[in-house]
Amino acid sequence: MYRKEFDGLIASGRVPNFVLLRGGDDFSNELYAQRLKQIYAAENFLSLYFLEYDFDAARSFLEPSLFGGSNTLHIKTASLIKKEELRRLIALCKSDANNHLIYELNDSEISVSADFIKEFERNEVRFFKPSGVNEAIALLAQKCEMCGLFANTAALSRIYAIHNESLSLSASEIEKFASLGLELSLQNVNLMVYGLSEVSYDELFDKIFGLCDFRVDFYKMALGGGYNEMELINYFYRLIYRIFRLHAYVKINGRFDFKAVLGYQPPPSVAAQMQRYATSFSTRTFYKIFAHLNDLEFELKSEKNAAKDELLLASFLRLQRMLLSSLGQKANIK
């Protein structure tokens, strides 16, 4: 099954007592493993991570004991244990509803056989990296719920942006707010959350699209080492795609509706900025921007020995000239 179906089981209180969580998205695997631990609320708990796995220790933990109580066994690994061992652990869960097994598997570099998955019957959940911002914010909202915080969408969006769309770093910020007993508000986020890099992807994007000199900011980010060139390009692509969706919606409907397009209402300052970008450029300019970023990504991937910082800077300068040219043509038409 996939995330949505499993969320339905959780909401209805029909969570099975042995589950395989798998996929290449470590954040989702870990989040749902933590969520299952909360749901099971076992009196006894044993974690066996990677090389710590020992079948005898796992089996004896789930076997009946004089002390009784409920037991949760959490196996976290990037490999498959022997099917016979897995079968026996699952059998101990089937024979005693107080036993729980969470098998958290990162399968990004291995092939998982159908026979192995079959041992879990239908209790297998496969996760993928979030396909967009809304899905990522929904995951962070779950983290808020687990930490006892109200999920403020605007605050979560800001945290996610500050940390350049890193779910793990964003989740750590949520834990920080929970431990300090602070409300997760946009005001508190602006006061207390700082990115690892001196310059965030958002700040660089705003300088480029705001037609400002961004070179000093770019070098600060590059020298700080807090960025990955492919992450940066993909982040820009997603931001521009959101702006383009607003652009297209306005052309079709003659008005702005952020909830209809994005699924949430951004803070007023962010909304005003996106609105300005959406109306500043033509549809053809957006097409050129997407093509330019595609070319840049291809060049970075194909030129293994390229000086990537210099290549990015030159490409962003060309992008900015493209935006200036577009605005100039628009002004001439008027």
Protein Blocks (a to p, Z undefined) as FASTA:
>chain_A
ZZklmmmmmmnopacfbdcdedjblklmmmmmmmmmmmnopabdcddehjlpcfklmmmm
mpccfklpadddddddfbdcdfklmmmmmmmmmmomkbccdddddfklbccdfklmmmno
mmcccddddfbfklmmmmmmmmmmmnopacdfklmmmmmmmnnopaklmmmmmmmmmmno
pacdfklmmmmgccfbfbdfklmmmmmmnopafklmmmmmmmnopacfklmmmmmmmmmm
mmmmmmmmmmmnopacfklmnopacdfklmmmmmmmmmmpcfklmmmmmmmmmmmmmmmm
mmmmbcfklmmmmmmmmmmmmmmmmmmmmmmmZZ
